[in-house]
Amino acid sequence: MSLRAGQDCYALSLGVELFPDGSINSSSIVVTPSIIHVHYRLSYDDVNEMLEEGVGFNEEWELGSMLYMAKKRKAHRFQNGATEGIIAAQIPTYSATVTYDDNDEDFIGISIDIQDGFNTGVNLTEVVTTFSSVSHLSLPVVSQSKLMVTEMMILAGTSFQNHTYAILPSLPTSLFIFSSLFHPLF
């Protein structure tokens, strides 16, 4: 599958309805083969900018709707014991760009960008400042676009597992957890 702009791509599409509290309506889950057409690609920064400027709530209202549902899902998961709300994990993002550079002796310019973000956990300022040795804690704000992608991926995985289990209830749930990973040795 490719997400190149201007091309039709085969996909496996998932439809799911959420209750107002962010929980999944298991009877609404639909998984179907589909063909998607990407009109234009968006970076995380593009989406963040569109949301900040209001475009993501007007012309591209789907982004605002997805953000709203992502926040609902996140709140629901935290209320039900999601652990990333307790411990923030660093998630670095790397990009390297190689360009032609007249000013360099080998005519090659290399730019490396490393951004250190965090998972979509809760603001840990309240938790950490209960320790007297910490006087100040500054964590970067979680990107709204990364929040959307994270929550939609978790939603897709959970929904797909629920849908498959409803069809084939005799399958062990561990099959879904380790389906693409090496099985643990324990």
Residue frames as a rotation matrix with the C-alpha (Angstrom) as fourth column:
MET 1
0.581 0.814 0.000 0.00
0.814 -0.581 0.000 0.00
0.000 0.000 -1.000 0.00
SER 2
-0.625 -0.753 0.204 1.23
0.762 -0.645 -0.046 3.46
0.166 0.127 0.978 -0.83
LEU 3
0.326 0.718 -0.616 -0.03
0.745 -0.596 -0.301 6.89
-0.583 -0.361 -0.728 0.15
ARG 4
-0.784 -0.612 0.105 1.37
0.520 -0.555 0.649 8.70
-0.340 0.563 0.753 -2.86
ALA 5
-0.202 0.705 -0.680 -0.70
-0.189 -0.709 -0.679 11.65
-0.961 -0.009 0.277 -3.91
GLY 6
-0.073 0.294 -0.953 -2.72
-0.945 -0.326 -0.028 11.24
-0.318 0.899 0.301 -7.09
GLN 7
-0.724 -0.214 -0.656 -2.74
-0.473 0.847 0.245 7.45
0.502 0.487 -0.714 -7.10
ASP 8
0.533 0.845 0.046 -5.41
-0.709 0.416 0.570 4.88
0.462 -0.336 0.821 -6.36
CYS 9
-0.648 -0.759 0.060 -4.26
-0.634 0.495 -0.594 2.49
0.421 -0.423 -0.802 -3.63
TYR 10
0.129 0.642 -0.756 -5.71
0.087 0.752 0.654 -0.75
0.988 -0.150 0.041 -2.35
ALA 11
-0.653 -0.284 0.702 -6.52
-0.623 -0.325 -0.711 -0.66
0.430 -0.902 0.035 1.35
LEU 12
-0.388 0.588 -0.710 -8.35
0.710 0.682 0.177 -2.42
0.588 -0.435 -0.682 4.12
SER 13
-0.523 0.251 0.814 -10.79
-0.327 -0.942 0.080 0.15
0.787 -0.224 0.575 5.47
LEU 14
-0.653 0.274 -0.706 -12.25
0.729 0.482 -0.486 0.13
0.207 -0.832 -0.515 8.95
GLY 15
-0.266 0.645 0.716 -15.48
-0.254 -0.764 0.594 1.78
0.930 -0.025 0.367 10.00
VAL 16
-0.498 0.104 -0.861 -16.36
0.787 0.470 -0.399 2.09
0.363 -0.876 -0.317 13.67
GLU 17
0.267 0.645 0.716 -18.89
0.028 -0.748 0.663 4.06
0.963 -0.156 -0.218 15.68
LEU 18
-0.795 -0.537 -0.282 -17.97
0.336 -0.002 -0.942 5.48
0.505 -0.844 0.182 19.07
PHE 19
0.312 0.838 -0.447 -20.33
0.891 -0.095 0.444 6.05
0.330 -0.537 -0.776 21.96
PRO 20
0.754 0.042 0.656 -20.35
-0.004 -0.998 0.069 9.56
0.657 -0.055 -0.752 23.48
ASP 21
0.869 -0.445 0.218 -17.93
-0.279 -0.075 0.957 8.41
-0.410 -0.892 -0.190 26.22
GLY 22
0.114 -0.866 -0.486 -15.37
-0.990 -0.138 0.013 7.31
-0.078 0.480 -0.874 23.60
SER 23
-0.322 -0.187 0.928 -16.01
-0.291 0.952 0.091 3.57
-0.901 -0.241 -0.361 23.92
ILE 24
-0.883 -0.105 -0.458 -16.39
-0.470 0.210 0.857 1.41
0.007 0.972 -0.235 20.81
ASN 25
0.251 0.955 0.159 -19.81
-0.807 0.298 -0.510 0.27
-0.534 0.000 0.845 19.64
SER 26
-0.583 -0.627 0.517 -18.72
-0.320 0.761 0.564 -3.30
-0.747 0.164 -0.644 18.84
SER 27
0.075 0.682 0.727 -21.80
0.563 0.573 -0.595 -3.99
-0.823 0.454 -0.341 16.71
SER 28
0.818 0.271 -0.507 -20.85
-0.164 -0.735 -0.658 -1.11
-0.551 0.621 -0.557 14.37
ILE 29
-0.104 -0.990 -0.099 -17.42
-0.426 -0.046 0.903 -2.39
-0.899 0.136 -0.417 13.31
VAL 30
0.937 0.317 0.148 -17.03
0.020 0.374 -0.927 -2.90
-0.349 0.872 0.344 9.57
VAL 31
-0.165 -0.983 -0.082 -13.82
-0.287 -0.031 0.957 -4.05
-0.944 0.181 -0.277 7.84
THR 32
0.770 0.498 0.398 -13.82
0.260 0.324 -0.910 -4.03
-0.582 0.804 0.120 4.05
PRO 33
-0.316 -0.835 0.450 -11.38
0.834 -0.018 0.551 -3.98
-0.452 0.549 0.703 1.13
SER 34
0.736 0.559 -0.381 -11.33
0.340 -0.792 -0.506 -0.59
-0.586 0.243 -0.773 -0.53
ILE 35
-0.044 -0.721 0.691 -9.53
0.948 -0.250 -0.200 1.68
0.317 0.646 0.695 -2.96
ILE 36
0.510 0.150 -0.847 -8.41
0.548 -0.816 0.185 5.03
-0.663 -0.559 -0.498 -1.60
HIS 37
0.300 -0.409 0.862 -7.25
0.777 -0.419 -0.469 8.05
0.553 0.811 0.192 -3.55
VAL 38
0.080 -0.382 -0.921 -4.93
0.786 -0.544 0.294 10.49
-0.613 -0.747 0.257 -1.78
HIS 39
0.844 0.282 0.455 -5.44
0.511 -0.680 -0.526 13.97
0.162 0.676 -0.719 -3.22
TYR 40
0.295 -0.815 0.498 -2.48
-0.336 -0.577 -0.745 15.48
0.895 0.052 -0.444 -1.37
ARG 41
0.083 -0.384 -0.919 -0.15
0.756 0.625 -0.193 14.40
0.649 -0.680 0.343 1.42
LEU 42
0.694 0.122 0.710 0.01
-0.325 -0.826 0.460 16.19
0.643 -0.550 -0.533 4.72
SER 43
-0.437 -0.830 -0.347 2.88
0.182 0.296 -0.938 16.25
0.881 -0.473 0.022 7.18
TYR 44
-0.041 0.356 -0.934 2.34
0.992 0.127 0.004 16.39
0.120 -0.926 -0.358 10.94
ASP 45
-0.737 -0.310 -0.600 3.34
0.431 -0.900 -0.065 20.05
-0.520 -0.307 0.797 10.82
ASP 46
-0.868 0.471 0.156 0.83
-0.062 -0.414 0.908 20.73
0.492 0.779 0.388 8.01
VAL 47
-0.050 0.900 -0.433 -2.00
0.586 0.377 0.718 19.25
0.809 -0.218 -0.546 10.06
ASN 48
-0.210 -0.087 -0.974 -0.97
0.942 -0.284 -0.178 21.12
-0.261 -0.955 0.142 13.21
GLU 49
-0.954 -0.192 -0.229 -0.92
0.123 -0.951 0.285 24.37
-0.272 0.244 0.931 11.25
MET 50
-0.625 0.778 0.067 -4.33
0.043 -0.051 0.998 23.67
0.780 0.626 -0.001 9.70
LEU 51
0.095 0.649 -0.755 -5.81
0.872 0.311 0.378 23.00
0.480 -0.694 -0.536 13.14
GLU 52
-0.439 -0.359 -0.824 -4.18
0.770 -0.623 -0.139 26.10
-0.463 -0.695 0.550 14.68
GLU 53
-0.986 0.000 -0.164 -5.43
-0.084 -0.858 0.507 28.34
-0.141 0.514 0.846 11.87
GLY 54
-0.280 0.958 0.061 -8.97
-0.464 -0.079 -0.882 26.93
-0.840 -0.275 0.467 11.95
VAL 55
-0.309 0.127 -0.943 -8.79
-0.933 0.155 0.326 25.35
0.187 0.980 0.070 8.49
GLY 56
-0.906 -0.134 -0.401 -9.04
-0.082 0.986 -0.142 21.94
0.415 -0.096 -0.905 10.18
PHE 57
-0.667 0.734 -0.131 -12.45
0.370 0.174 -0.913 22.89
-0.647 -0.657 -0.387 11.56
ASN 58
0.100 0.683 -0.724 -13.87
-0.485 -0.602 -0.635 24.56
-0.869 0.414 0.271 8.44
GLU 59
0.245 -0.017 -0.969 -12.64
-0.968 0.055 -0.245 23.68
0.058 0.998 -0.003 4.94
GLU 60
-0.368 -0.434 -0.823 -10.96
-0.328 0.888 -0.322 20.47
0.870 0.151 -0.469 6.14
TRP 61
0.163 0.570 0.806 -13.51
-0.932 -0.178 0.315 19.75
0.323 -0.802 0.502 8.89
GLU 62
0.744 0.099 -0.660 -12.63
-0.047 0.994 0.096 16.04
0.666 -0.040 0.745 8.88
LEU 63
-0.312 -0.937 -0.157 -9.38
0.249 0.079 -0.965 16.87
0.917 -0.340 0.208 10.71
GLY 64
-0.567 0.170 0.806 -11.22
-0.713 -0.592 -0.377 18.70
0.413 -0.788 0.456 13.48
SER 65
0.561 0.827 0.001 -13.69
-0.755 0.512 0.410 15.84
0.339 -0.231 0.912 13.78
MET 66
0.464 -0.478 -0.746 -10.86
0.247 0.879 -0.409 13.29
0.851 0.005 0.525 14.01
LEU 67
-0.631 -0.704 0.325 -9.11
-0.081 -0.357 -0.930 15.37
0.772 -0.613 0.169 16.67
TYR 68
-0.109 0.699 0.707 -12.33
-0.951 -0.281 0.132 15.55
0.291 -0.658 0.695 18.70
MET 69
0.828 0.451 -0.334 -12.79
-0.380 0.888 0.258 11.77
0.413 -0.087 0.907 18.51
ALA 70
0.049 -0.894 -0.445 -9.10
0.251 0.442 -0.861 11.15
0.967 -0.069 0.246 19.29
LYS 71
-0.657 -0.259 0.708 -9.44
-0.521 -0.522 -0.675 13.19
0.544 -0.813 0.209 22.47
LYS 72
0.372 0.863 0.341 -12.59
-0.909 0.265 0.323 11.25
0.189 -0.430 0.883 23.40
ARG 73
0.722 -0.150 -0.676 -10.78
0.008 0.978 -0.209 7.94
0.692 0.146 0.707 22.85
LYS 74
-0.368 -0.929 0.039 -7.75
0.045 -0.060 -0.997 9.07
0.929 -0.366 0.064 24.83
ALA 75
-0.400 0.300 0.866 -9.93
-0.871 -0.418 -0.258 10.11
0.284 -0.858 0.428 27.77
HIS 76
0.699 0.711 -0.077 -11.81
-0.670 0.689 0.276 6.80
0.250 -0.141 0.958 27.62
ARG 77
0.425 -0.613 -0.667 -8.60
0.190 0.780 -0.596 4.79
0.885 0.127 0.447 27.54
PHE 78
-0.606 -0.665 0.436 -7.14
-0.250 -0.361 -0.898 6.70
0.755 -0.654 0.053 30.51
GLN 79
-0.017 0.703 0.711 -10.32
-0.989 -0.116 0.091 6.17
0.146 -0.702 0.697 32.50
ASN 80
0.915 0.389 -0.112 -9.90
-0.384 0.921 0.060 2.46
0.127 -0.012 0.992 31.81
GLY 81
0.747 -0.614 0.256 -6.27
0.023 0.409 0.912 2.17
-0.665 -0.675 0.320 32.90
ALA 82
0.824 -0.511 0.247 -4.11
0.308 0.038 -0.950 3.10
0.476 0.859 0.189 29.88
THR 83
0.552 -0.658 -0.512 -0.54
0.758 0.141 0.637 3.16
-0.347 -0.739 0.577 31.17
GLU 84
-0.265 -0.730 0.630 1.03
0.872 -0.461 -0.167 5.77
0.412 0.505 0.758 28.91
GLY 85
0.523 0.500 0.690 -0.89
0.115 -0.844 0.524 8.34
0.844 -0.195 -0.499 30.94
ILE 86
0.955 -0.188 -0.228 1.35
0.244 0.066 0.968 7.52
-0.167 -0.980 0.109 33.88
ILE 87
0.094 -0.993 -0.067 4.83
0.347 -0.031 0.937 7.51
-0.933 -0.111 0.342 32.32
ALA 88
0.806 0.111 -0.581 5.80
-0.439 -0.547 -0.713 9.75
-0.397 0.830 -0.392 29.42
ALA 89
0.313 -0.706 0.635 8.03
0.614 0.660 0.432 7.98
-0.724 0.255 0.641 26.92
GLN 90
-0.094 -0.428 -0.899 10.36
-0.479 -0.772 0.418 9.94
-0.873 0.470 -0.132 24.67
ILE 91
0.465 0.249 0.850 9.62
0.625 0.588 -0.514 9.39
-0.627 0.770 0.118 21.00
PRO 92
-0.278 -0.638 -0.718 12.33
-0.120 -0.719 0.685 11.00
-0.953 0.276 0.123 18.90
THR 93
0.819 0.452 0.354 11.65
0.340 0.116 -0.933 11.89
-0.462 0.885 -0.058 15.28
TYR 94
-0.202 -0.964 -0.173 14.60
0.158 -0.206 0.966 12.02
-0.967 0.168 0.194 12.91
SER 95
0.892 0.314 0.326 14.95
0.340 0.012 -0.941 13.34
-0.299 0.949 -0.096 9.40
ALA 96
-0.181 -0.968 -0.175 18.02
0.281 -0.222 0.934 13.78
-0.942 0.119 0.312 7.24
THR 97
0.901 0.433 -0.018 18.16
0.141 -0.332 -0.933 15.86
-0.410 0.838 -0.360 4.08
VAL 98
-0.210 -0.956 0.203 20.94
0.587 0.043 0.808 15.77
-0.782 0.290 0.553 1.52
THR 99
0.859 0.496 -0.124 21.16
0.241 -0.607 -0.757 18.72
-0.451 0.620 -0.642 -0.90
TYR 100
0.233 -0.756 0.612 23.49
0.871 -0.117 -0.476 20.21
0.432 0.644 0.631 -3.45
ASP 101
0.820 -0.024 -0.572 25.58
0.365 -0.747 0.556 22.94
-0.441 -0.665 -0.604 -1.76
ASP 102
0.723 -0.529 0.444 27.81
0.269 -0.377 -0.887 25.31
0.636 0.761 -0.130 -3.79
ASN 103
0.541 -0.479 0.691 29.53
-0.713 -0.697 0.074 26.51
0.446 -0.533 -0.719 -0.60
ASP 104
0.667 -0.296 0.683 30.73
-0.369 0.665 0.649 23.07
-0.647 -0.685 0.335 0.55
GLU 105
-0.258 -0.893 -0.368 33.98
-0.820 0.001 0.572 21.62
-0.511 0.450 -0.733 -0.83
ASP 106
-0.903 -0.036 0.428 32.28
0.138 0.919 0.369 18.34
-0.407 0.392 -0.825 -1.81
PHE 107
-0.785 0.612 -0.100 29.10
-0.489 -0.512 0.706 20.19
0.381 0.603 0.701 -2.93
ILE 108
-0.220 0.716 -0.663 26.98
0.440 0.679 0.587 18.13
0.871 -0.163 -0.464 -0.54
GLY 109
-0.570 0.151 0.808 24.91
-0.678 -0.642 -0.358 19.72
0.464 -0.752 0.468 2.19
ILE 110
-0.419 0.422 -0.804 23.54
0.478 0.855 0.200 17.52
0.772 -0.300 -0.560 4.93
SER 111
-0.433 0.394 0.811 20.86
-0.738 -0.671 -0.068 18.67
0.517 -0.628 0.582 7.33
ILE 112
-0.582 0.251 -0.773 19.81
0.467 0.882 -0.065 16.52
0.666 -0.399 -0.631 10.27
ASP 113
-0.301 0.600 0.742 16.71
-0.710 -0.660 0.245 17.38
0.636 -0.453 0.624 12.27
ILE 114
-0.631 0.118 -0.767 16.04
0.487 0.830 -0.273 15.57
0.604 -0.546 -0.581 15.55
GLN 115
-0.215 0.651 0.728 12.86
-0.668 -0.642 0.377 16.41
0.712 -0.406 0.573 17.39
ASP 116
-0.925 -0.117 -0.361 12.30
0.179 0.703 -0.688 14.95
0.334 -0.701 -0.630 20.82
GLY 117
-0.195 0.933 0.301 8.61
-0.671 -0.351 0.653 14.47
0.715 -0.075 0.695 21.48
PHE 118
-0.841 0.024 0.540 6.66
-0.445 0.535 -0.718 12.52
-0.307 -0.844 -0.439 24.04
ASN 119
-0.772 0.636 0.022 3.84
0.588 0.699 0.407 10.02
0.243 0.328 -0.913 23.86
THR 120
-0.295 0.756 0.584 0.30
-0.040 -0.621 0.783 11.22
0.955 0.208 0.214 24.31
GLY 121
-0.345 0.106 -0.932 0.44
0.858 0.439 -0.268 10.80
0.381 -0.892 -0.243 28.08
VAL 122
0.748 0.653 -0.118 -1.08
0.627 -0.638 0.447 13.21
0.217 -0.408 -0.887 30.57
ASN 123
0.393 -0.602 0.695 0.74
-0.313 -0.798 -0.515 16.35
0.865 -0.015 -0.502 31.63
LEU 124
0.294 -0.342 -0.892 3.25
0.679 0.732 -0.057 14.96
0.673 -0.589 0.448 34.12
THR 125
-0.404 -0.458 0.792 3.91
-0.174 -0.812 -0.558 18.28
0.898 -0.363 0.248 35.84
GLU 126
0.386 0.654 0.650 1.32
-0.790 -0.130 0.599 17.42
0.476 -0.745 0.467 38.51
VAL 127
0.930 -0.022 -0.368 2.76
0.137 0.947 0.291 13.95
0.342 -0.321 0.883 39.11
VAL 128
0.163 -0.979 -0.119 6.46
0.686 0.199 -0.700 14.81
0.709 0.032 0.705 39.15
THR 129
-0.246 -0.307 0.919 6.24
-0.262 -0.892 -0.368 18.00
0.933 -0.331 0.139 41.21
THR 130
0.858 0.500 0.118 5.07
-0.267 0.238 0.934 15.95
0.439 -0.833 0.337 44.19
PHE 131
0.469 -0.793 -0.388 8.76
0.864 0.503 0.015 15.05
0.183 -0.343 0.921 44.62
SER 132
0.832 -0.083 -0.549 10.61
0.226 -0.853 0.470 17.81
-0.507 -0.515 -0.691 46.49
SER 133
-0.149 -0.988 0.034 13.80
0.412 -0.031 0.911 17.43
-0.899 0.150 0.411 44.43
VAL 134
-0.413 0.071 0.908 12.06
0.903 -0.099 0.418 18.60
0.120 0.993 -0.024 41.25
SER 135
-0.477 0.206 -0.854 11.61
0.306 -0.872 -0.381 22.33
-0.823 -0.444 0.353 41.12
HIS 136
0.042 0.466 -0.884 10.66
-0.749 -0.570 -0.337 22.71
-0.661 0.676 0.325 37.47
LEU 137
-0.421 -0.105 0.901 9.63
0.409 0.865 0.292 20.35
-0.810 0.491 -0.321 34.71
SER 138
-0.026 0.382 -0.924 9.11
-0.729 -0.640 -0.244 21.37
-0.685 0.667 0.295 31.13
LEU 139
-0.390 -0.005 0.921 7.72
0.448 0.873 0.194 18.88
-0.805 0.488 -0.338 28.66
PRO 140
-0.971 0.070 -0.229 6.98
-0.232 -0.519 0.823 19.75
-0.061 0.852 0.520 25.04
VAL 141
-0.087 0.996 0.011 3.32
-0.738 -0.056 -0.672 20.03
-0.669 -0.067 0.740 24.14
VAL 142
-0.432 0.021 0.902 2.04
0.363 0.919 0.153 16.89
-0.826 0.393 -0.405 22.47
SER 143
-0.923 0.054 -0.382 1.40
-0.365 -0.445 0.818 17.52
-0.126 0.894 0.430 18.79
GLN 144
-0.041 0.988 0.146 -2.31
-0.665 0.082 -0.743 17.38
-0.746 -0.127 0.654 17.96
SER 145
0.337 0.136 -0.932 -1.56
-0.895 0.353 -0.273 15.59
0.292 0.926 0.241 14.69
LYS 146
-0.652 -0.626 -0.427 0.51
-0.430 0.769 -0.473 12.93
0.625 -0.125 -0.771 16.48
LEU 147
-0.690 0.525 0.499 -2.27
-0.458 0.218 -0.862 12.56
-0.561 -0.823 0.090 19.05
MET 148
0.312 0.862 -0.400 -4.73
-0.874 0.095 -0.477 11.91
-0.373 0.498 0.783 16.20
VAL 149
0.080 -0.345 -0.935 -2.53
-0.719 0.630 -0.294 9.33
0.690 0.696 -0.197 14.51
THR 150
-0.883 -0.453 0.119 -1.71
-0.391 0.574 -0.719 7.58
0.257 -0.682 -0.685 17.81
GLU 151
-0.487 0.761 0.428 -5.32
-0.499 0.160 -0.852 7.34
-0.717 -0.629 0.302 18.93
MET 152
0.417 0.664 -0.621 -6.62
-0.893 0.171 -0.417 6.30
-0.170 0.728 0.664 15.50
MET 153
-0.266 -0.587 -0.765 -4.00
-0.625 0.709 -0.326 3.54
0.734 0.391 -0.555 15.25
ILE 154
-0.954 -0.022 0.298 -4.92
-0.267 0.512 -0.817 2.25
-0.135 -0.859 -0.494 18.73
LEU 155
-0.079 0.997 0.008 -8.60
-0.705 -0.050 -0.707 2.49
-0.704 -0.062 0.707 17.78
ALA 156
0.266 0.136 -0.954 -7.98
-0.906 0.374 -0.199 0.54
0.330 0.917 0.222 14.56
GLY 157
-0.672 -0.611 -0.418 -6.05
-0.420 0.780 -0.463 -2.20
0.609 -0.136 -0.781 16.35
THR 158
-0.827 0.420 0.375 -8.63
-0.283 0.265 -0.922 -2.55
-0.486 -0.868 -0.100 19.11
SER 159
0.127 0.936 -0.327 -11.56
-0.824 -0.084 -0.561 -2.49
-0.552 0.341 0.761 16.67
PHE 160
0.015 -0.185 -0.983 -9.95
-0.825 0.553 -0.117 -5.01
0.565 0.812 -0.145 14.35
GLN 161
-0.927 -0.364 -0.089 -9.26
-0.236 0.752 -0.616 -7.33
0.291 -0.550 -0.783 17.28
ASN 162
-0.540 0.796 0.272 -12.86
-0.401 0.041 -0.915 -6.98
-0.740 -0.603 0.297 18.54
HIS 163
0.253 0.642 -0.724 -14.25
-0.946 0.006 -0.325 -7.57
-0.204 0.767 0.609 15.04
THR 164
-0.274 -0.447 -0.852 -12.11
-0.643 0.743 -0.183 -10.64
0.715 0.498 -0.491 14.39
TYR 165
-0.981 -0.080 0.179 -12.85
-0.193 0.565 -0.803 -12.07
-0.037 -0.822 -0.569 17.83
ALA 166
-0.200 0.978 0.059 -16.60
-0.681 -0.096 -0.726 -11.62
-0.704 -0.185 0.685 17.23
ILE 167
0.379 0.299 -0.876 -16.30
-0.895 0.361 -0.263 -13.63
0.237 0.883 0.404 14.01
LEU 168
0.218 -0.435 -0.873 -13.84
-0.013 0.894 -0.448 -16.24
0.976 0.109 0.190 15.32
PRO 169
0.626 0.102 0.773 -14.25
-0.684 -0.405 0.607 -16.36
0.375 -0.909 -0.184 19.12
SER 170
0.968 -0.250 -0.012 -12.11
0.228 0.862 0.453 -19.48
-0.103 -0.441 0.892 19.48
LEU 171
0.355 -0.889 0.290 -8.92
0.372 -0.150 -0.916 -17.67
0.858 0.433 0.278 18.43
PRO 172
0.218 -0.334 -0.917 -6.58
0.967 -0.056 0.250 -16.89
-0.135 -0.941 0.310 21.33
THR 173
0.976 0.203 -0.077 -6.26
0.196 -0.977 -0.083 -13.15
-0.092 0.066 -0.994 22.00
SER 174
0.282 -0.944 -0.171 -2.46
-0.013 -0.182 0.983 -13.49
-0.959 -0.275 -0.064 22.21
LEU 175
0.023 -0.212 0.977 -2.51
0.932 0.357 0.055 -14.16
-0.361 0.910 0.206 18.47
PHE 176
0.755 0.345 0.558 -3.42
0.554 -0.791 -0.260 -10.50
0.352 0.506 -0.788 17.90
ILE 177
0.886 -0.422 -0.189 -0.86
-0.156 -0.658 0.737 -9.06
-0.436 -0.624 -0.649 20.28
PHE 178
-0.019 -0.991 0.134 2.13
-0.282 0.134 0.950 -10.88
-0.959 -0.020 -0.282 18.80
SER 179
0.751 0.429 0.503 0.94
0.275 0.489 -0.828 -11.40
-0.601 0.759 0.249 15.22
SER 180
0.869 -0.451 0.204 3.82
0.081 -0.278 -0.957 -9.42
0.489 0.848 -0.205 13.69
LEU 181
0.318 -0.780 0.539 6.42
-0.924 -0.383 -0.007 -9.71
0.212 -0.496 -0.842 16.43
PHE 182
-0.467 -0.488 -0.737 8.63
-0.180 0.869 -0.461 -12.51
0.866 -0.083 -0.494 17.62
HIS 183
0.668 0.696 -0.262 6.89
0.096 0.269 0.958 -14.36
0.738 -0.665 0.113 20.41
PRO 184
0.290 -0.571 0.768 8.41
-0.886 -0.463 -0.009 -13.50
0.361 -0.678 -0.640 23.79
LEU 185
-0.374 -0.574 -0.728 10.57
-0.248 0.819 -0.518 -16.11
0.894 -0.013 -0.449 25.52
PHE 186
-0.847 0.044 0.530 8.66
-0.529 0.038 -0.848 -15.99
-0.058 -0.998 -0.009 28.80
